[in-house]
Amino acid sequence: MKDYRHIYIIDKKMKIKFNYLTKILSILIMCIGFNDIAQCQDTIQSKVIELPQECKLVLDTNIDLNDPLSIDIINGIRNIIPRLQSLIPIDSIAIELAISSTNVLPLFGLGGRTNMDDFGITIEYYFDPENPNFNLELLINGLVHECHHASRLGLPGWPLTLLELMVREGLADHFMVEVTNCEQPEWSRALSEEEIKEYMILVKPVLRIEHESWNTEFNEKYFFPWMFGRDGDNQIPYWTGYSIGWKIVENYLKDHTEASASSLVFTTAEEIASSTPELIVDNKK
């Protein structure tokens, strides 16, 4: 198992960048294979609720089991998990739920990530009930997204490439819509059709580079710019990678009407990208 740990060395010049990256790491949909990126301020304790197929919901001690919102959240998770398990493999996954005002994205009042290590797969999920943008529907939708990540991570050997990461996000977003019938999430429609084509062409030369580890160089040179944007002369719009990922999956689903995001959970990114002309490699035409 590859070790995705990395440490940011911060000086005064990097302080602004660090604050930006900290917010990005909290974003609801950027939850793929980050192990020990940061020590969270909220330590998730040991209120455990058993879920089907050896999954479990681990609640922070700050969550009051008698609070009406907590009851609704727990019931919502209990109700959605069996439905997800009927669509994709979700076994022996721990969902760690905590109240936090620091590990969430203010835009949603939610934050999370999906980790995989030698002990298994864990979804860390945070919510801030005091945030004016928080609501139960977003929380459940986000958990559906994370569970698709958790299922896909259960199959070892995925290459660490931008293509895989973009497709992984696109699949999770399409799965969220498939299950909940919600609208296409805003982060996956941040670019126009023309912009998506433009940035597909720009990212294509680096899209299939396979990286040995999830380190600072990979984050700063590839992952953060293409997924979360970059200012300056070579500007990349915010959420570009999510919009491209959605489009790649959308193109494949249009060509394969029998397929769905749930049925594609273990399909390679290369296969899914085969329906996107802008990304086809010359020798595969």
N, C-alpha and C positions, 0 to 999 in steps of 0.2 A: 504494500500500500504506500503510495507516494505521500510524502509529508508536505502539506501545504502551509506550514507555519512560516510566517515572516514577521520581521520587526521593523518598524519605522524609526529611524534615527532622526530626531527633530532638533533643529536649531531655529534661530529666530527667523531666518529666511523661509523656513518650511512651515512655520506655525499656521499660516493661513491655509496652506495646502492640507495640512493635517486636519484642521477643523472641517474642511470640505470633505475629505475622505472619510472622516468619522461619521458624518451624516450619511454619506453614500453607503457605508457598510451597514447601516441600519435599515436601508430601504427594503420594503416588503418583498420585492421580487428578485433581489440579488442574493440568492441563498443557495449557492452551489459549492459544496466542498470546502468551506472555510473552516479549518480546525485551529482553534486557539489564536485567532487573529488578534483578539483583545480580551482582556479579563473584564467581564461584564460587572457592572456595579451591583446588579441585582443577583444575588445567589438564589437559585431555585432550590427550594427545600422539598420536603418529603410527604406531601399529601398526594397519594397515588390513587387514581381511579383506573381500574382495569377496563380495557377495551377489547373487542373481538380480535382473534388471531394473534394473541400474545402482544398486542400493542398496549400502550398505557399512556395515560394523561397524568403528568406530574405537575402539581400546582404549587406555586410560590406560597409561602406562609402568610403573605399579605392579602391573599385572596380569601375573602369571607364567604364560606360555603352557604351562609344564610342570606347573603345579599341578592336581591332580585336579578341584577345584571349578571352576577357570577352564575346563578342558577341557569339563566338563559344561555350563557356562553357554554357551560358544561353540557347542557341538554343539546345545544346546537352541534357541538363536537360529537357527542354520542350518536346523534342521529345521522350525521353526514359520513362518518367513518365506514359503517357497513356498506353504504351506497358506493363509496369510492373503492372499497375492497371487492365489490362485485364487478368492477371495471378494470382495475389494475392491481398488480401484486403489491400489497402493503401488509407485511408481516413483521412482528417484533420491532416495531418502531416506537420510540419514546417521543411524545410531544410534551415539551417543557414549557409551561405557560406562566408568565410573570407580569405583574404590573410594573411599569417603568415610564418615567418621563424623559429619560436620557437615551434609551436604546430604541426609540421610535422615530420615524420620519414625521415631522410636524404636519405635513400635507395630509397624512392619513391617520395619525395617532396610533400607528402600528409599525412594528419592525420584526424582522425575523431572519433566520438562516437555517439551512439544512447542512448538518455535519455528518461526515462518515469517518470512522476510525476503526481500530481493531476490535472495539467493543460493540460496533453496530452503527445504526443510523439514528440520529437525533434531530428533531425539529425544535429549535429554540424560537419561541414566539412571545413577543412583548406587546402589551397594549396599555394605552393611557386613557382611562375612562374620563379624565378631566379635560382631555383635548377636545375642542369643539368639533373637530372633523371626524372623531371616532364614531363608528356605529357597528352594530353586531353583524350586519350583512357583509360589510367589508372584511371583518375578522374571519368569518366563515369562508368567504371567497378566497382570501389570502391563504388560508389553511389548505384549501383544495389545490391551489397553485403549488404550495410547498410539498404536498403529498405526491404530486406528479414527479417533482424533483427527487423525492425520497425513493420512489419506486425505480426511477431510471438509474439512480446511483447504486441501486441494489445489484445491477449487472456490472461486474468489474471489467476493466480494460478500455473504458472510454478514453479517447485521445484528448489531451488538453490543447484544444485549438479554439480560435475565435468562432469558427463555424459550429463546433459542437456547443459552445456556450450560447450562441445566438439561437440555434435551433432548439436547445433545451428550454430557453425562456419562451420561445414561440410556442412550443408544445404545451408548456405549463399554462400559458395564457389561453390557448385554444381549449385546453381541458377544463379550465375554470368556466369558460362560456358553455362548453358542452354539458357540464354537470349542473350549473346554477342558472343557466339561461340569462346571465347578466350581459350587459353591453360590453363591447370590446374595450378593454382597459385603456385609459388615456395614455399610458406610457408606451403602448404598442401602436399608437396612431399619432405619434409626435411629428412625423414627417409626411409630406405629400407624396403622391405616387412618383412624381418626377424626382423628388429628392431621394427617395428610396433607391431608385434606379441609379442615380448619380453616385450615391455613397456605396452601393453594391460594387460598382466598377472600381471605386477608389480603394475599398477594403480587400478586393479580390486577391491582390498579390500577397497579402499577409494572412489571409483567411485560413489557410490550411497548414500553416507552420505549426508543427507539433512541439510543444514545450515540455521540458523535462520536469519542471516543478512550478508550483504556483508561488512565485517569489516576487520581490519588489520590482525587478526589471519587467517581468511579465505584466504586472499590474499597471505600472506607470507608462509603459511603452505601448501596450496593446489593450488590456482589459478596460481600464478606466476611460481612456479617450474614446474608445469605440462604443462602450456601453453607456457612459455617462457624460460624454461631450468633452470638448477641448476648445479653449479660447485661443486667440492669436492668429497668426498668418494662415496656419493650416487648421482652420476652425472645423470642428465636428459638432453638430447639434446635440443637445441633451437627449438621452434615450434613443440614440440612433440604432444601437445594437438590438434593442427590444423591438423597434419598428421593423427592422430588417428581418429579425427572427420570426415575427408574426407573418410577414409576407412570404417568407420561404415556406413555412408550413401551410399557409393559405394556398399557395400555388400547387403544392403537392396534393392537398385535399380536393382541389378542383379537378386535377388530373386523375385522381383515384377516389371516386365518389363513394366507394364502399369503405374507405378508411375513415378513421377518426383519431383525435388526439390520444384517446385511451388505447386504441389498437396499435398506435405508433410508439408506445412508450419505450420499446427496445429496438426500434428501427434506427439504423445509423443516420447520422447527419448528412453523410454523403449521398445516401439514397434519397433522403427527403429533399436535398438541394438539387437533385437531378431534374426537377420540374421548374427550376428557375434559370432561364436562359443566360442571364447576366453572370451567373456563377459557374456555369459549366466549363470545365477545363478542356482545352483544345483536343487533347487526345481521348476525350470521352464523348466527343460529339458524334 
